[in-house]
Amino acid sequence: MNQLTKTFEGQNIRVVGEGEKILFVASDVAKALGYKRPNDAINQHCKGATVKRSIIDSLNRTQEMRVIRESDVYRLVTNSQLPAAEEFEMWVMEEVLPSIRKDGAYVAAQPDETPEEIMAKGLLAAQTTIERLQREREVAATKLEEQKPKVLFADAVSTSQTSILIGQLAKLITQNGHSIGQNRLFEWLRQNNYLGKGGQHRNEPTQYSMERGWFEVLERTNHNPDGSVRITRTTKVTGKGQIYFINKFLGN
């Protein structure tokens, strides 16, 4: 049997492990949950509270104490009137149990061991856990840095249901790690035959681009003061085009 102590708002909760089973010292849980008569609460709410185990106290003395299963911990939580009972339940579910099951962080304490020896074991387990967490953080940081352009790209195309201007596309490309301004992007699109190079179709999508759905052209009719009508055509990049050109510049 292995034993460790967890602390919730100043209250020490002793936990013991027997193989795959995780057991809590019943009186510790009842006191932490604010029961004025812990033994009565244990007898009333806990089905498995008659189980006893040898528990080592803070003075390194071994005592026979009642322990309860995880399910009985939740029964005590449900019937507690303490405002922090829900926090205690979350603490057990999200901190205590996951750390125990993930790390196997029980510190074996034998009756003939001194407090110094028990502490040394605890420090060794803690150091092992710290080193593992440090490695996990380093791996996570590396992955985050590697995925940064992709994350930005995902943000960029999350609003790509609507068409945008060429200048806006240049900003998206720049945000994803390739610096380019509006004028240079226009020039690049013309030189690569995505937009017309001259005449009345300058900066308008080529047939090739239109067929692939990368651009659309919006026409507006403007009425001049002299009564004449002027039609303007604005080239915009579709959502499909945004994805295509950002990938193009990112080299994907």
Secondary structure by P-SEA (a helix, b strand, c coil): cbbbbbbcccbbbbbbbcccccccaaaaaaaaaccccaaaaaaccccccccccccccccccccbbbbbcaaaaaaaaaaccccaaaaaaaaaaccaaaaaaacccbbbbcccccaaaaaaaaaaaaaaaaaaaaaaaaaaaaaaaaaaaaaaaaaaaccccccccaaaaaaaaaaacccccaaaaaaaaaaaccccccccccccccaaaaaaccbbbbbbbbbccccbbbbbbbbbbcaaaaaaaaaaaacc
